[in-house]
């Protein structure tokens, strides 16, 4: 295969130097019955494959390259559906200035690249792209996707999370913490929770609310309960961080500090150690010999049903 490419490259260079390259392409197109397409400025997929054989082969294996599906580029003008008419490109011997380039060496604006993709991808998950965070940040479809295929979902990386980590380095660091969602283990992906193309929910969550997304897996926390814990009903992320935490259960703080963020002065908050040798059990705030070391409570030892309770005596979530 390597020898064939060397021979072909030499042959193409010779044709260009002799001024015969364009003539040969048009001759082949004419033999294939595509003269009309060439007259309209289109060269046809055969012309593209003569120089871009590897890309053409990969493209034919993708969803985009299925001619039997009338919705695909292959069923229309193939390469020229996205790259525009290429007869001028062929006639010039491969001048890049005559072709719409959507990759790293693009000659198009961000809006022009995205508009090319949105001609087909404007429904379903892509419907809210124009109002998405990624669109507002100036990302293009080709930032994450490879047009000619290669990896799953046309991604530019082998693994989905590596595509996201190109920008979201902080999230990557959080996932290295001891308590984390199993994204790095490959059990879930970023798009299990987020829609990168836009969403009506905060943080591009692929549900109407954050809680609704969490309940897809954690249905036992959904309720309704006879006794509701208000932070649970409001937003799961008041107590939990979704990507990774240094504390168990993905908590944003260690218990009891987390609980005392709200319950600082109610019932039995943390108290201080007594240092009165005569009265070692004393724990009065009036003592002048109090220690500044706190004695905190293990809240969850008693309040076990912290997400809500249906027990008649479960008002304080102890059962």
KOLMAR-666121 format. One record per residue (C-alpha): y, z, x; residue in one letter. Coordinates in steps of 0.05 Angstrom, whole numbers, padded with zeros to 5 digits, always signed. Layout:
REM KOLMAR-666121
YZXA...
//
This chain:
REM KOLMAR-666121
+00000+00000+00000X+00047+00016+00058X+00035-00052+00090X+00048-00086+00023X+00116-00051+00017X+00135-00071+00088X+00117-00143+00074X+00153-00143+00007X+00216-00113+00037X+00217-00166+00091X+00207-00221+00039X+00264-00196-00004X+00311-00190+00055X+00293-00261+00076X+00307-00288+00006X+00374-00252+00004X+00394-00280+00072X+00375-00349+00050X+00414-00342-00015X+00350-00354-00055X+00338-00285-00084X+00377-00295-00149X+00348-00365-00158X+00277-00339-00151X+00290-00283-00202X+00319-00330-00253X+00261-00378-00242X+00211-00323-00256X+00250-00302-00318X+00251-00374-00342X+00176-00380-00332X+00167-00317-00374X+00208-00343-00432X+00265-00295-00421X+00320-00345-00406X+00358-00324-00469X+00358-00251-00447X+00385-00272-00379X+00440-00313-00413X+00463-00250-00450X+00470-00213-00384X+00401-00182-00387X+00352-00194-00330X+00290-00164-00362X+00242-00110-00336X+00204-00158-00291X+00266-00168-00248X+00274-00092-00240X+00201-00083-00220X+00207-00133-00164X+00250-00085-00124X+00238-00018-00159X+00162-00021-00165X+00149+00053-00159X+00202+00072-00210X+00177+00018-00258X+00105+00044-00251X+00125+00116-00264X+00171+00096-00322X+00113+00059-00357X+00073+00124-00357X+00127+00164-00393X+00146+00171-00466X+00207+00128-00451X+00162+00072-00426X+00118+00064-00489X+00133-00005-00517X+00093+00008-00580X+00143+00060-00603X+00206+00026-00630X+00249+00086-00613X+00238+00082-00538X+00279+00045-00485X+00218+00004-00468X+00217-00025-00538X+00289-00048-00531X+00315-00072-00464X+00272-00026-00420X+00312-00006-00358X+00374-00041-00385X+00376+00002-00447X+00405+00058-00404X+00430+00021-00342X+00464-00036-00380X+00454-00111-00371X+00430-00125-00300X+00436-00200-00292X+00499-00190-00250X+00462-00138-00208X+00406-00187-00195X+00453-00246-00181X+00491-00204-00130X+00428-00187-00092X+00427-00114-00114X+00501-00095-00113X+00502-00022-00138X+00572-00031-00166X+00544-00076-00221X+00496-00025-00250X+00505+00039-00290X+00477+00093-00245X+00459+00159-00278X+00429+00196-00218X+00459+00234-00160X+00498+00173-00137X+00526+00161-00207X+00587+00119-00219X+00595+00147-00289X+00633+00207-00316X+00597+00268-00345X+00613+00246-00416X+00588+00175-00403X+00521+00200-00375X+00510+00247-00433X+00531+00195-00484X+00478+00148-00456X+00424+00200-00471X+00454+00222-00537X+00447+00151-00565X+00375+00171-00578X+00372+00247-00568X+00420+00272-00621X+00374+00308-00669X+00329+00369-00668X+00339+00414-00607X+00394+00369-00579X+00437+00369-00642X+00484+00423-00617X+00493+00398-00546X+00568+00382-00553X+00583+00455-00570X+00534+00485-00520X+00552+00528-00460X+00520+00478-00412X+00562+00421-00440X+00625+00463-00433X+00608+00477-00360X+00605+00402-00346X+00530+00394-00337X+00497+00327-00349X+00429+00313-00377X+00408+00290-00307X+00424+00358-00278X+00359+00383-00308X+00322+00319-00328X+00293+00261-00288X+00301+00197-00329X+00241+00163-00299X+00193+00220-00311X+00153+00256-00258X+00148+00328-00281X+00135+00360-00349X+00189+00347-00400X+00223+00299-00351X+00247+00358-00310X+00274+00352-00240X+00229+00409-00216X+00155+00422-00221X+00165+00488-00260X+00215+00498-00315X+00241+00565-00289X+00259+00532-00222X+00305+00484-00260X+00342+00543-00291X+00344+00582-00226X+00386+00526-00194X+00445+00559-00229X+00420+00625-00255X+00406+00662-00189X+00423+00730-00219X+00369+00722-00271X+00320+00703-00217X+00336+00767-00180X+00327+00809-00244X+00258+00780-00254X+00236+00810-00187X+00246+00881-00215X+00186+00924-00232X+00195+00918-00307X+00205+00846-00328X+00184+00794-00378X+00125+00753-00349X+00167+00691-00333X+00150+00689-00259X+00076+00697-00277X+00082+00635-00320X+00061+00669-00385X+00128+00652-00419X+00184+00605-00402X+00260+00607-00407X+00258+00560-00467X+00213+00607-00505X+00276+00647-00518X+00334+00599-00501X+00353+00530-00524X+00389+00499-00464X+00417+00444-00509X+00457+00492-00553X+00448+00545-00606X+00487+00582-00660X+00466+00648-00629X+00495+00684-00568X+00468+00664-00499X+00439+00601-00528X+00382+00640-00561X+00336+00594-00600X+00342+00636-00664X+00397+00658-00711X+00403+00727-00678X+00377+00762-00616X+00334+00809-00657X+00303+00752-00695X+00281+00722-00628X+00252+00788-00604X+00213+00798-00668X+00175+00733-00657X+00133+00772-00606X+00150+00844-00623X+00136+00841-00698X+00117+00915-00701X+00189+00933-00687X+00217+00890-00743X+00218+00939-00801X+00246+00951-00851X+00232+01025-00841X+00243+01084-00886X+00284+01114-00830X+00321+01063-00788X+00349+01073-00718X+00416+01039-00722X+00419+01009-00652X+00351+00978-00663X+00375+00943-00726X+00440+00921-00694X+00417+00891-00627X+00355+00901-00584X+00397+00891-00521X+00435+00955-00533X+00375+00991-00503X+00336+00935-00469X+00353+00882-00418X+00310+00820-00430X+00300+00793-00360X+00284+00852-00315X+00299+00926-00304X+00285+00980-00252X+00266+01025-00310X+00204+01022-00354X+00202+00983-00420X+00260+00939-00396X+00310+00995-00411X+00382+00987-00389X+00383+01060-00366X+00332+01114-00352X+00315+01162-00408X+00349+01211-00424X+00413+01179-00397X+00403+01121-00445X+00396+01166-00505X+00456+01208-00485X+00499+01146-00484X+00503+01159-00559X+00474+01229-00569X+00517+01265-00518X+00537+01325-00560X+00485+01327-00616X+00431+01379-00627X+00401+01391-00558X+00432+01350-00502X+00420+01367-00428X+00439+01436-00404X+00450+01467-00336X+00404+01509-00292X+00419+01584-00290X+00427+01617-00222X+00435+01688-00247X+00380+01726-00210X+00383+01784-00259X+00376+01738-00318X+00337+01676-00294X+00327+01652-00365X+00401+01652-00381X+00430+01585-00397X+00496+01602-00427X+00557+01560-00415X+00598+01624-00409X+00563+01647-00346X+00606+01642-00283X+00544+01632-00240X+00521+01568-00273X+00493+01512-00229X+00522+01442-00233X+00451+01414-00234X+00432+01389-00303X+00367+01401-00340X+00355+01339-00382X+00307+01330-00440X+00249+01282-00442X+00271+01253-00509X+00212+01207-00520X+00161+01263-00513X+00181+01284-00584X+00218+01224-00613X+00160+01176-00605X+00177+01128-00662X+00245+01112-00635X+00248+01042-00666X+00240+01069-00737X+00193+01111-00780X+00161+01105-00848X+00136+01177-00848X+00167+01222-00903X+00185+01271-00848X+00206+01219-00798X+00281+01226-00803X+00287+01244-00729X+00233+01193-00709X+00185+01248-00686X+00128+01218-00727X
//
